[in-house]
């Protein structure tokens, strides 16, 4: 998706998947074919929910953050799109970038959403 998925998108997607599953009950095929189809649908639903959840966690309250280097005030400095490979497939989010008013350091705040599995934060 990558365009800023929301709950409305997820609900619409779920309705679409339900229709596909209704069609699947009438389709010909063996148990393995049905399992594979359902597994794909579950993976896509999970990927969409994960993308939404990570994007929501990346939202920052600018007045609650200080520079990670000098402790100075920060200001927004745009957003950067990032693709992340997950166990459910690739997701795309926008990460807020900030700049310290005191020392000029550009960085991505230590958001909870898109930290690497090992716990490493992103730095530009």
MMTF fields as JSON, N, C-alpha, C and O atoms, coordinates in Angstrom:
{
  "mmtfVersion": "1.0.0",
  "mmtfProducer": "UNKNOWN",
  "numBonds": 495,
  "numAtoms": 496,
  "numGroups": 124,
  "numChains": 1,
  "numModels": 1,
  "chainsPerModel": [1],
  "groupsPerChain": [124],
  "chainIdList": ["A"],
  "bondAtomList": [4, 2, 8, 6, 12, 10, 16, 14, 20, 18, 24, 22, 28, 26, 32, 30, 36, 34, 40, 38, 44, 42, 48, 46, 52, 50, 56, 54, 60, 58, 64, 62, 68, 66, 72, 70, 76, 74, 80, 78, 84, 82, 88, 86, 92, 90, 96, 94, 100, 98, 104, 102, 108, 106, 112, 110, 116, 114, 120, 118, 124, 122, 128, 126, 132, 130, 136, 134, 140, 138, 144, 142, 148, 146, 152, 150, 156, 154, 160, 158, 164, 162, 168, 166, 172, 170, 176, 174, 180, 178, 184, 182, 188, 186, 192, 190, 196, 194, 200, 198, 204, 202, 208, 206, 212, 210, 216, 214, 220, 218, 224, 222, 228, 226, 232, 230, 236, 234, 240, 238, 244, 242, 248, 246, 252, 250, 256, 254, 260, 258, 264, 262, 268, 266, 272, 270, 276, 274, 280, 278, 284, 282, 288, 286, 292, 290, 296, 294, 300, 298, 304, 302, 308, 306, 312, 310, 316, 314, 320, 318, 324, 322, 328, 326, 332, 330, 336, 334, 340, 338, 344, 342, 348, 346, 352, 350, 356, 354, 360, 358, 364, 362, 368, 366, 372, 370, 376, 374, 380, 378, 384, 382, 388, 386, 392, 390, 396, 394, 400, 398, 404, 402, 408, 406, 412, 410, 416, 414, 420, 418, 424, 422, 428, 426, 432, 430, 436, 434, 440, 438, 444, 442, 448, 446, 452, 450, 456, 454, 460, 458, 464, 462, 468, 466, 472, 470, 476, 474, 480, 478, 484, 482, 488, 486, 492, 490],
  "bondOrderList": [1, 1, 1, 1, 1, 1, 1, 1, 1, 1, 1, 1, 1, 1, 1, 1, 1, 1, 1, 1, 1, 1, 1, 1, 1, 1, 1, 1, 1, 1, 1, 1, 1, 1, 1, 1, 1, 1, 1, 1, 1, 1, 1, 1, 1, 1, 1, 1, 1, 1, 1, 1, 1, 1, 1, 1, 1, 1, 1, 1, 1, 1, 1, 1, 1, 1, 1, 1, 1, 1, 1, 1, 1, 1, 1, 1, 1, 1, 1, 1, 1, 1, 1, 1, 1, 1, 1, 1, 1, 1, 1, 1, 1, 1, 1, 1, 1, 1, 1, 1, 1, 1, 1, 1, 1, 1, 1, 1, 1, 1, 1, 1, 1, 1, 1, 1, 1, 1, 1, 1, 1, 1, 1],
  "groupList": [{"groupName": "UNK", "atomNameList": ["N", "CA", "C", "O"], "elementList": ["N", "C", "C", "O"], "formalChargeList": [0, 0, 0, 0], "bondAtomList": [1, 0, 2, 1, 3, 2], "bondOrderList": [1, 1, 2], "singleLetterCode": "X", "chemCompType": "L-PEPTIDE LINKING"}],
  "groupTypeList": [0, 0, 0, 0, 0, 0, 0, 0, 0, 0, 0, 0, 0, 0, 0, 0, 0, 0, 0, 0, 0, 0, 0, 0, 0, 0, 0, 0, 0, 0, 0, 0, 0, 0, 0, 0, 0, 0, 0, 0, 0, 0, 0, 0, 0, 0, 0, 0, 0, 0, 0, 0, 0, 0, 0, 0, 0, 0, 0, 0, 0, 0, 0, 0, 0, 0, 0, 0, 0, 0, 0, 0, 0, 0, 0, 0, 0, 0, 0, 0, 0, 0, 0, 0, 0, 0, 0, 0, 0, 0, 0, 0, 0, 0, 0, 0, 0, 0, 0, 0, 0, 0, 0, 0, 0, 0, 0, 0, 0, 0, 0, 0, 0, 0, 0, 0, 0, 0, 0, 0, 0, 0, 0, 0],
  "groupIdList": [1, 2, 3, 4, 5, 6, 7, 8, 9, 10, 11, 12, 13, 14, 15, 16, 17, 18, 19, 20, 21, 22, 23, 24, 25, 26, 27, 28, 29, 30, 31, 32, 33, 34, 35, 36, 37, 38, 39, 40, 41, 42, 43, 44, 45, 46, 47, 48, 49, 50, 51, 52, 53, 54, 55, 56, 57, 58, 59, 60, 61, 62, 63, 64, 65, 66, 67, 68, 69, 70, 71, 72, 73, 74, 75, 76, 77, 78, 79, 80, 81, 82, 83, 84, 85, 86, 87, 88, 89, 90, 91, 92, 93, 94, 95, 96, 97, 98, 99, 100, 101, 102, 103, 104, 105, 106, 107, 108, 109, 110, 111, 112, 113, 114, 115, 116, 117, 118, 119, 120, 121, 122, 123, 124],
  "secStructList": [7, 7, 1, 7, 7, 7, 2, 2, 2, 2, 2, 2, 2, 2, 2, 2, 2, 2, 2, 2, 2, 2, 2, 2, 2, 2, 1, 7, 7, 7, 2, 2, 2, 2, 2, 2, 2, 2, 2, 2, 2, 2, 2, 2, 2, 2, 2, 2, 2, 2, 2, 2, 2, 2, 2, 2, 2, 6, 7, 7, 7, 4, 4, 4, 7, 7, 7, 6, 6, 6, 7, 7, 7, 3, 3, 3, 3, 3, 3, 3, 3, 3, 3, 3, 3, 3, 6, 6, 3, 3, 3, 3, 3, 3, 3, 3, 3, 3, 3, 3, 6, 6, 6, 7, 7, 3, 3, 3, 7, 7, 7, 1, 1, 1, 7, 7, 6, 6, 1, 7, 7, 7, 7, 7],
  "xCoordList": [0.834, 0.0, 0.886, 0.989, 1.53, 2.516, 1.993, 2.8, 0.72, 0.171, -0.418, -1.121, -0.159, -0.745, -2.036, -3.118, -1.931, -3.089, -3.827, -3.205, -5.15, -5.942, -6.93, -7.033, -7.654, -8.582, -9.672, -10.14, -10.086, -11.09, -10.598, -11.354, -9.322, -8.72, -8.719, -9.023, -8.377, -8.31, -9.699, -9.86, -10.704, -12.07, -12.546, -13.177, -12.246, -12.623, -11.93, -12.54, -10.672, -9.903, -10.489, -10.608, -10.853, -11.44, -12.738, -12.983, -13.57, -14.814, -14.505, -15.184, -13.482, -13.073, -12.604, -12.932, -11.832, -11.335, -12.48, -12.458, -13.485, -14.646, -15.355, -15.776, -15.481, -16.123, -15.318, -15.885, -14.007, -13.158, -13.348, -13.411, -13.44, -13.618, -14.98, -15.096, -16.009, -17.323, -17.227, -17.782, -16.519, -16.328, -15.526, -15.791, -14.555, -13.686, -14.469, -14.139, -15.496, -16.275, -17.016, -17.358, -17.271, -17.965, -17.008, -17.431, -15.743, -14.753, -14.317, -14.453, -13.801, -13.257, -11.819, -11.156, -11.345, -9.966, -9.857, -10.85, -8.643, -8.439, -8.129, -8.024, -7.99, -7.73, -6.453, -6.421, -5.421, -4.153, -4.317, -3.739, -5.116, -5.362, -6.087, -5.741, -7.092, -7.842, -6.945, -7.004, -6.112, -5.206, -4.253, -4.008, -3.723, -2.778, -3.452, -2.867, -4.659, -5.411, -5.685, -5.485, -6.136, -6.434, -5.161, -5.177, -4.072, -2.789, -2.37, -1.905, -2.531, -2.196, -3.058, -2.565, -4.349, -5.26, -4.894, -4.856, -4.626, -4.261, -2.963, -2.829, -2.021, -0.742, -0.964, -0.388, -1.79, -2.053, -2.788, -2.454, -3.77, -4.479, -3.494, -3.496, -2.667, -1.676, -0.699, -0.328, -0.271, 0.665, 0.035, 0.686, -1.237, -1.912, -2.067, -1.849, -2.438, -2.593, -1.233, -1.14, -0.184, 1.162, 1.607, 2.139, 1.395, 1.784, 1.076, 1.701, -0.209, -0.973, -0.427, -0.218, -0.2, 0.256, 1.626, 1.84, 2.547, 3.889, 3.796, 4.448, 2.992, 2.859, 2.298, 2.757, 1.322, 0.743, 1.778, 1.799, 2.626, 3.645, 4.734, 5.451, 4.861, 5.879, 5.45, 6.281, 4.176, 3.727, 4.389, 4.433, 4.896, 5.617, 4.963, 4.337, 5.127, 4.738, 6.021, 6.864, 6.162, 7.414, 7.829, 9.021, 6.862, 7.213, 7.652, 8.089, 7.548, 7.946, 9.333, 9.789, 9.992, 11.277, 12.367, 12.133, 13.534, 14.715, 15.774, 15.68, 16.768, 17.864, 18.553, 18.853, 18.795, 19.452, 20.938, 21.563, 21.51, 22.928, 23.138, 23.895, 22.441, 22.739, 21.582, 21.747, 20.421, 19.27, 18.509, 17.571, 18.915, 18.269, 16.882, 16.449, 16.191, 14.873, 15.009, 16.026, 13.971, 14.011, 12.847, 11.869, 12.983, 11.894, 11.755, 12.707, 10.567, 10.336, 11.19, 11.422, 11.653, 12.487, 12.072, 12.916, 10.774, 10.27, 10.029, 10.088, 9.754, 9.504, 10.276, 10.576, 10.588, 11.302, 10.514, 10.138, 10.268, 9.594, 10.604, 11.76, 10.135, 11.015, 10.256, 9.117, 10.899, 10.338, 11.022, 12.241, 10.204, 10.722, 10.248, 9.055, 11.179, 10.815, 10.477, 11.28, 9.272, 8.832, 8.492, 8.519, 8.176, 7.768, 6.447, 6.13, 5.673, 4.379, 4.468, 3.471, 5.63, 5.816, 6.34, 6.533, 6.565, 7.126, 6.048, 4.932, 6.399, 5.511, 6.24, 7.469, 5.497, 6.098, 5.503, 4.285, 6.377, 5.924, 6.643, 7.633, 6.128, 6.801, 7.351, 6.614, 8.637, 9.277, 9.488, 9.961, 9.148, 9.411, 10.907, 11.568, 11.413, 12.806, 12.787, 11.931, 13.715, 13.779, 15.2, 16.162, 15.302, 16.602, 16.662, 15.703, 17.814, 18.028, 18.258, 19.06, 17.542, 17.707, 19.049, 19.554, 19.626, 20.895, 22.109, 22.936, 22.22, 23.44, 23.274, 24.257, 22.034, 21.809, 21.79, 21.728, 21.841, 21.876, 20.528, 19.484, 20.561, 19.378, 19.275, 20.263, 18.096, 17.952, 16.499, 15.586, 16.312, 14.993, 14.817, 15.646, 13.762, 13.551, 13.468, 13.103, 13.799, 13.76, 12.312, 11.868, 11.587, 10.195, 10.127, 11.084, 9.021, 8.847, 8.478, 8.657, 7.966, 7.346, 8.271, 8.041, 9.302, 10.109, 11.519, 12.44, 11.691, 13.018, 13.31, 12.421, 14.552, 14.944, 14.696, 14.607, 14.587, 14.305, 15.336, 15.015, 16.578, 17.622, 17.552, 18.313, 16.629, 16.501, 17.334, 17.404, 17.959, 18.77, 17.863, 16.958, 18.094, 17.331, 17.969, 19.112, 17.247, 17.762, 18.464, 18.01, 19.537, 20.2, 20.456, 20.838, 20.252, 20.484, 21.945, 22.316],
  "yCoordList": [-1.18, 0.0, 1.253, 1.927, 1.579, 2.622, 4.043, 4.972, 4.259, 5.591, 6.113, 7.123, 5.47, 5.872, 5.119, 5.707, 3.86, 2.995, 3.402, 3.833, 3.265, 3.582, 2.449, 1.513, 2.536, 1.453, 1.291, 0.176, 2.384, 2.282, 1.417, 0.618, 1.58, 0.751, -0.712, -1.589, -0.968, -2.347, -2.968, -4.11, -2.234, -2.755, -3.05, -4.078, -2.154, -2.365, -3.608, -4.417, -3.744, -4.906, -6.199, -7.199, -6.168, -7.36, -7.764, -8.949, -6.776, -7.097, -7.759, -8.703, -7.262, -7.861, -9.295, -10.165, -9.541, -10.901, -11.841, -13.013, -11.333, -12.163, -12.593, -13.742, -11.673, -12.018, -13.076, -13.994, -12.941, -13.938, -15.3, -16.319, -15.32, -16.589, -17.212, -18.435, -16.384, -16.91, -17.594, -18.673, -16.955, -17.547, -18.836, -19.799, -18.85, -20.015, -21.235, -22.362, -21.024, -22.165, -22.849, -24.027, -22.112, -22.684, -23.173, -23.835, -22.858, -23.225, -24.674, -25.28, -25.189, -26.544, -26.471, -25.447, -27.52, -27.567, -28.441, -28.759, -28.819, -29.694, -28.882, -27.656, -29.585, -28.956, -28.115, -27.014, -28.618, -27.887, -26.564, -25.558, -26.555, -25.311, -24.299, -23.117, -24.764, -23.862, -23.321, -22.134, -24.184, -23.734, -22.661, -21.661, -22.877, -21.92, -20.573, -19.525, -20.598, -19.362, -18.63, -17.419, -19.366, -18.76, -18.223, -17.147, -18.955, -18.491, -17.169, -16.263, -17.057, -15.812, -14.651, -13.54, -14.913, -13.87, -13.439, -12.244, -14.392, -14.066, -13.265, -12.342, -13.612, -12.887, -11.44, -10.519, -11.242, -9.887, -9.055, -7.887, -9.628, -8.906, -8.539, -7.408, -9.485, -9.229, -8.148, -7.314, -8.147, -7.134, -5.746, -4.787, -5.64, -4.348, -3.839, -2.658, -4.718, -4.319, -3.917, -2.933, -4.665, -4.337, -2.978, -2.167, -2.724, -1.443, -0.292, 0.716, -0.44, 0.595, 0.81, 1.948, -0.263, -0.179, 0.488, 1.35, 0.099, 0.696, 2.175, 2.997, 2.528, 3.932, 4.764, 5.882, 4.238, 4.964, 5.175, 6.231, 4.196, 4.321, 5.315, 5.814, 5.604, 6.55, 7.994, 8.894, 8.245, 9.614, 10.143, 9.466, 11.358, 11.91, 13.199, 13.928, 13.447, 14.721, 15.527, 15.254, 16.512, 17.252, 17.92, 18.045, 18.349, 19.05, 18.095, 18.544, 16.807, 15.829, 15.232, 14.359, 15.699, 15.117, 16.187, 17.35, 15.787, 16.643, 15.981, 14.797, 16.758, 16.235, 15.098, 15.204, 14.023, 12.861, 13.104, 12.345, 14.14, 14.455, 15.505, 15.291, 16.669, 17.783, 18.14, 18.959, 17.54, 17.84, 19.089, 19.505, 19.697, 20.927, 20.694, 19.559, 21.817, 21.765, 21.282, 21.514, 20.607, 20.126, 20.711, 21.207, 20.637, 21.033, 19.953, 19.231, 19.854, 18.883, 19.234, 20.409, 18.224, 18.417, 17.43, 16.771, 17.336, 16.49, 15.052, 14.706, 14.229, 12.805, 12.023, 12.524, 10.803, 9.918, 8.618, 8.023, 8.184, 6.915, 5.779, 5.867, 4.728, 3.587, 2.294, 2.129, 1.391, 0.062, -0.883, -0.859, -1.717, -2.656, -4.05, -4.274, -4.976, -6.371, -7.03, -7.026, -7.598, -8.27, -9.72, -10.124, -10.483, -11.876, -11.95, -12.983, -10.872, -10.852, -10.229, -10.176, -9.763, -9.107, -7.699, -7.25, -7.012, -5.67, -4.655, -4.698, -3.742, -2.643, -1.35, -1.327, -0.279, 1.019, 2.042, 2.134, 2.804, 3.817, 5.132, 5.174, 6.195, 7.479, 7.735, 7.688, 8.003, 8.293, 9.785, 10.413, 10.371, 11.795, 12.035, 11.277, 13.066, 13.462, 14.787, 15.636, 14.958, 16.193, 16.764, 16.066, 18.049, 18.72, 19.496, 20.154, 19.4, 20.13, 21.609, 21.957, 22.473, 23.917, 24.397, 25.435, 23.657, 24.078, 23.59, 24.393, 22.275, 21.725, 21.387, 21.079, 21.441, 21.201, 19.744, 19.445, 18.83, 17.405, 16.963, 17.202, 16.318, 15.721, 14.285, 13.552, 13.869, 12.473, 12.047, 12.87, 10.746, 10.156, 9.904, 9.231, 10.429, 10.167, 8.667, 7.896, 8.269, 6.848, 6.4, 6.061, 6.407, 5.961, 4.479, 3.747, 4.04, 2.633, 1.808, 0.59, 2.45, 1.723, 0.972, -0.207, 1.611, 0.999, 0.666, 0.64, 0.418, 0.024, -1.369, -2.212, -1.582, -2.9, -3.956, -3.649, -5.195, -6.293, -6.361, -6.747, -5.987, -6.058, -4.879, -4.824, -3.914, -2.766, -1.561, -0.56, -1.662, -0.558, 0.503, 0.173, 1.764, 2.855, 3.279, 2.919, 4.032, 4.537, 5.862, 6.694, 6.056, 7.338, 7.618, 6.712, 8.862, 9.177, 9.06, 9.29],
  "zCoordList": [0.0, 0.0, 0.0, -1.025, 1.141, 1.173, 1.056, 1.039, 0.976, 0.825, 2.116, 2.1, 3.21, 4.468, 4.719, 4.698, 4.949, 5.154, 6.425, 7.396, 6.419, 7.602, 7.864, 7.071, 8.976, 9.332, 8.289, 8.056, 7.657, 6.597, 5.448, 4.895, 5.09, 4.035, 4.436, 3.627, 5.686, 6.177, 6.16, 5.728, 6.624, 6.621, 5.202, 4.956, 4.276, 2.864, 2.318, 1.618, 2.641, 2.204, 2.77, 2.062, 4.055, 4.681, 3.988, 3.761, 3.653, 2.934, 1.596, 1.191, 0.915, -0.358, -0.184, -0.991, 0.876, 1.124, 1.472, 1.096, 2.189, 2.527, 1.239, 1.11, 0.3, -0.976, -1.728, -2.321, -1.698, -2.352, -1.695, -2.382, -0.367, 0.346, 0.036, -0.043, -0.139, -0.523, -1.883, -2.088, -2.804, -4.132, -4.031, -4.75, -3.146, -2.983, -2.502, -2.869, -1.691, -1.194, -2.327, -2.226, -3.416, -4.563, -5.643, -6.591, -5.511, -6.533, -6.37, -5.307, -7.441, -7.41, -6.92, -7.088, -6.331, -5.868, -4.645, -3.991, -4.349, -3.198, -1.941, -1.98, -0.849, 0.436, 0.4, 0.949, -0.232, -0.326, -1.044, -0.635, -2.131, -2.867, -1.988, -1.978, -1.251, -0.369, 0.735, 1.056, 1.321, 2.387, 1.876, 2.55, 0.687, 0.115, -0.13, 0.145, -0.638, -0.889, 0.433, 0.532, 1.431, 2.733, 3.378, 3.976, 3.264, 3.832, 3.188, 3.879, 1.888, 1.198, 1.66, 1.856, 1.833, 2.299, 3.714, 4.008, 4.582, 5.965, 6.013, 6.817, 5.162, 5.124, 4.684, 5.263, 3.671, 3.176, 4.222, 4.42, 4.885, 5.948, 7.062, 7.548, 7.458, 8.504, 8.105, 8.93, 6.844, 6.355, 6.427, 6.842, 6.022, 6.067, 7.505, 7.775, 8.409, 9.814, 10.387, 11.122, 10.059, 10.534, 10.009, 10.767, 8.725, 8.141, 8.852, 9.18, 9.086, 9.785, 11.197, 11.617, 11.912, 13.302, 13.393, 14.245, 12.528, 12.543, 12.202, 12.846, 11.194, 10.809, 11.954, 12.189, 12.659, 13.802, 14.904, 15.537, 15.136, 16.188, 15.808, 16.676, 14.516, 14.066, 14.239, 14.115, 14.523, 14.733, 16.002, 17.029, 15.907, 17.054, 17.525, 16.756, 18.789, 19.377, 19.49, 20.344, 18.631, 18.512, 19.821, 20.098, 20.623, 21.868, 22.973, 24.032, 22.751, 23.764, 23.492, 24.23, 22.447, 22.057, 22.134, 21.804, 22.564, 22.588, 21.71, 21.383, 21.341, 20.535, 21.279, 22.468, 20.563, 21.174, 21.43, 22.171, 20.833, 21.042, 22.128, 23.075, 21.978, 22.891, 23.815, 24.719, 23.603, 24.442, 24.026, 24.707, 22.896, 22.434, 21.846, 21.651, 21.565, 20.942, 19.509, 18.854, 19.032, 17.65, 16.854, 17.414, 15.537, 14.645, 13.574, 13.277, 13.004, 11.94, 10.737, 10.45, 10.042, 8.866, 7.778, 7.17, 7.54, 6.475, 6.904, 8.084, 5.898, 6.108, 5.064, 3.98, 5.408, 4.495, 4.384, 5.395, 3.158, 2.943, 3.145, 2.731, 3.785, 4.051, 3.798, 4.234, 3.095, 2.89, 3.862, 4.031, 4.498, 5.485, 5.106, 4.898, 5.018, 4.758, 6.087, 7.02, 6.16, 7.382, 7.046, 5.883, 8.065, 7.84, 7.088, 6.497, 7.103, 6.413, 5.03, 4.31, 4.657, 3.37, 3.57, 4.7, 2.476, 2.537, 2.912, 2.394, 3.821, 4.162, 3.861, 3.794, 3.679, 3.402, 4.361, 4.515, 4.998, 5.953, 5.672, 4.941, 6.265, 6.244, 7.641, 8.626, 7.719, 9.008, 9.123, 8.176, 10.263, 10.458, 10.68, 11.389, 10.082, 10.279, 11.035, 10.786, 11.941, 12.728, 12.691, 12.368, 13.03, 13.104, 14.41, 14.812, 15.057, 16.304, 15.996, 15.13, 16.719, 16.544, 17.087, 16.658, 18.021, 18.636, 17.857, 17.427, 17.675, 17.062, 15.575, 14.901, 15.057, 13.631, 13.212, 12.02, 14.176, 13.837, 13.279, 13.887, 12.12, 11.498, 11.971, 11.937, 12.411, 12.822, 12.779, 12.702, 12.831, 12.989, 14.48, 15.092, 15.07, 16.494, 16.752, 15.864, 17.937, 18.286, 18.448, 19.545, 17.334, 17.342, 17.636, 17.382, 18.161, 18.499, 17.287, 17.29, 16.25, 15.165, 14.242, 13.973, 13.75, 12.707, 13.154, 12.338, 14.413, 14.883, 14.351, 14.233, 14.042, 13.547, 14.613, 15.802, 14.175, 15.116, 16.225, 17.349, 15.92, 16.939, 17.896, 18.862, 17.639, 18.522, 18.091, 18.804, 16.93, 16.443, 15.826, 15.059, 16.15, 15.551, 14.239, 13.958, 13.444, 12.174, 12.383, 13.17, 11.702, 11.64, 10.168, 9.428, 9.728, 8.309, 7.947, 6.796]
}
